[in-house]
Amino acid sequence: RLSTPERPVVQPIFTQISEQVVKLPPADLRLPSRAWKIKLIGEGADDAGGVFDDTITEMCAELEQEIVPLLSKTPNGTSKSGINQDKFLINPSSGSEEHLRQYYFLGILMGVAIRTRKPLDIHLAPNFWAKLVSLPLHTVDLQNVDSFFISSIKSISTIEKSGVT
């Protein structure tokens, strides 16, 4: 069920759907306009496509609000410096078996979004997309998500110039 202020959801929609969808055979996810049908218990909603779209929107919000801990703001976003402050990266702390199943579902969700031509409202950092398509990352790519780290590394590499030995 979708969360409302009057009726908060105990378990995130992302978690509820991922637990069911990861068990489906891939062929069952190839419907033309939506990959699965949504039934919202206690809300009387019959999915003619709008409920599916609403749950996708809700799941994206849960990811970006870190209700589901798969993504985390870029270090620039956390420190409010540099560019890509509004972007997200994979959360390095989310490595449990449950999280790995949820990452698998996130991949399914991305595939469904591409196939149905319904983009996901998830603001991933350019580094994520570069690695997804096997592009190499460079120092500038890291600076674009973590400018303080790069500044620290540059300071350490030139520390002798400041008289520290």
C-alpha positions as CSV (number, residue, x, y, z in Angstrom):
1,R,0.0,0.0,0.0
2,L,1.1,3.6,-0.7
3,S,2.2,5.7,2.2
4,T,0.0,8.7,3.3
5,P,0.3,10.9,6.4
6,E,-2.9,9.2,7.7
7,R,-1.8,5.7,6.9
8,P,2.0,5.3,6.9
9,V,3.5,2.2,5.4
10,V,5.3,-0.2,7.8
11,Q,7.5,-1.6,5.0
12,P,8.6,0.6,2.0
13,I,6.8,-0.1,-1.3
14,F,10.3,-0.7,-2.8
15,T,10.9,-3.6,-0.3
16,Q,7.4,-5.0,-0.7
17,I,7.6,-5.1,-4.5
18,S,11.2,-6.2,-4.7
19,E,10.6,-9.2,-2.5
20,Q,8.0,-10.4,-5.0
21,V,9.4,-9.4,-8.3
22,V,12.9,-10.9,-7.9
23,K,11.2,-14.4,-7.7
24,L,9.5,-14.0,-11.1
25,P,10.9,-15.6,-14.2
26,P,12.4,-12.9,-16.5
27,A,9.9,-13.7,-19.3
28,D,7.1,-12.7,-17.0
29,L,8.6,-9.1,-16.8
30,R,8.2,-8.4,-20.5
31,L,4.7,-7.0,-20.7
32,P,4.6,-4.0,-23.1
33,S,3.4,-1.1,-20.8
34,R,4.1,-2.4,-17.3
35,A,6.1,-5.4,-16.1
36,W,3.8,-6.4,-13.3
37,K,0.3,-5.7,-12.0
38,I,-0.1,-3.8,-8.7
39,K,-2.9,-4.6,-6.2
40,L,-3.0,-2.2,-3.3
41,I,-4.6,-4.1,-0.4
42,G,-7.2,-2.0,1.4
43,E,-7.3,0.7,-1.1
44,G,-9.5,-0.7,-3.8
45,A,-7.1,0.2,-6.6
46,D,-7.3,-1.8,-9.8
47,D,-4.1,-1.3,-11.9
48,A,-4.9,-0.1,-15.3
49,G,-1.4,1.5,-15.5
50,G,-1.8,4.5,-13.2
51,V,-1.2,2.5,-10.0
52,F,1.9,1.0,-11.5
53,D,3.3,4.4,-12.4
54,D,2.4,5.7,-8.9
55,T,4.3,2.9,-7.2
56,I,7.4,3.5,-9.5
57,T,7.3,7.1,-8.4
58,E,7.0,6.1,-4.8
59,M,9.9,3.7,-5.0
60,C,12.1,6.3,-6.6
61,A,11.3,8.7,-3.7
62,E,12.0,6.0,-1.2
63,L,15.5,5.5,-2.7
64,E,16.3,9.2,-2.8
65,Q,15.0,9.8,0.7
66,E,17.2,6.9,1.8
67,I,14.2,5.1,3.3
68,V,15.6,2.2,1.4
69,P,19.3,2.4,2.0
70,L,20.7,1.4,-1.4
71,L,21.7,4.9,-2.4
72,S,23.4,7.7,-0.6
73,K,24.0,11.4,-1.5
74,T,27.3,12.1,-3.1
75,P,29.9,13.4,-0.6
76,N,29.6,16.8,-2.4
77,G,25.8,16.6,-1.5
78,T,26.6,15.8,2.1
79,S,29.1,18.6,2.5
80,K,27.2,21.0,0.2
81,S,30.2,21.7,-1.9
82,G,31.2,21.3,-5.5
83,I,28.9,19.9,-8.2
84,N,26.5,17.0,-8.3
85,Q,25.2,17.8,-4.8
86,D,21.7,16.6,-5.8
87,K,23.0,13.2,-7.1
88,F,23.3,9.8,-5.6
89,L,25.8,6.9,-5.6
90,I,25.6,3.3,-4.5
91,N,25.7,3.1,-0.7
92,P,28.9,1.3,0.2
93,S,27.3,0.2,3.6
94,S,24.5,-1.7,1.9
95,G,26.1,-5.1,1.2
96,S,23.8,-7.5,3.1
97,E,22.1,-10.4,1.2
98,E,18.8,-8.4,1.5
99,H,20.5,-5.4,0.0
100,L,22.0,-7.4,-2.9
101,R,18.5,-8.8,-3.7
102,Q,17.3,-5.2,-3.7
103,Y,20.1,-4.1,-6.0
104,Y,19.1,-6.9,-8.3
105,F,15.5,-5.6,-8.3
106,L,16.9,-2.0,-8.9
107,G,18.5,-3.4,-12.1
108,I,15.2,-5.0,-13.1
109,L,13.5,-1.7,-12.4
110,M,16.0,0.1,-14.7
111,G,15.5,-2.5,-17.4
112,V,11.7,-2.1,-17.2
113,A,12.0,1.7,-17.4
114,I,14.1,1.4,-20.5
115,R,11.8,-1.1,-22.2
116,T,8.6,0.7,-21.3
117,R,10.1,4.1,-22.0
118,K,9.1,5.4,-18.6
119,P,12.2,7.0,-17.1
120,L,12.9,6.6,-13.4
121,D,13.1,9.8,-11.3
122,I,16.4,8.8,-9.7
123,H,19.2,11.3,-9.8
124,L,22.3,9.1,-10.1
125,A,25.8,10.6,-10.4
126,P,27.6,10.5,-13.7
127,N,30.1,8.1,-12.2
128,F,27.4,5.6,-11.7
129,W,26.5,5.7,-15.4
130,A,30.1,5.6,-16.5
131,K,30.8,2.5,-14.5
132,L,27.6,0.9,-15.7
133,V,28.8,1.1,-19.3
134,S,32.4,0.2,-18.4
135,L,34.0,3.6,-19.0
136,P,37.1,4.4,-17.0
137,L,36.9,7.0,-14.2
138,H,39.5,9.7,-13.8
139,T,40.4,12.1,-11.0
140,V,38.1,14.8,-12.3
141,D,35.2,12.2,-12.1
142,L,35.9,11.7,-8.5
143,Q,36.2,15.4,-7.9
144,N,32.8,15.9,-9.4
145,V,31.3,13.8,-6.6
146,D,33.8,14.3,-3.7
147,S,35.7,17.6,-4.1
148,F,37.0,17.6,-0.5
149,F,38.7,14.2,-1.0
150,I,40.5,15.3,-4.1
151,S,41.6,18.5,-2.3
152,S,43.0,16.5,0.6
153,I,44.8,14.1,-1.8
154,K,46.4,17.0,-3.6
155,S,47.4,18.7,-0.3
156,I,49.0,15.4,0.9
157,S,50.8,14.9,-2.4
158,T,52.4,18.4,-2.2
159,I,52.9,18.5,1.6
160,E,56.6,18.7,1.3
161,K,56.3,22.0,-0.6
162,S,54.6,23.5,2.5
163,G,57.6,22.5,4.7
164,V,56.3,19.4,6.3
165,T,58.7,16.4,6.0
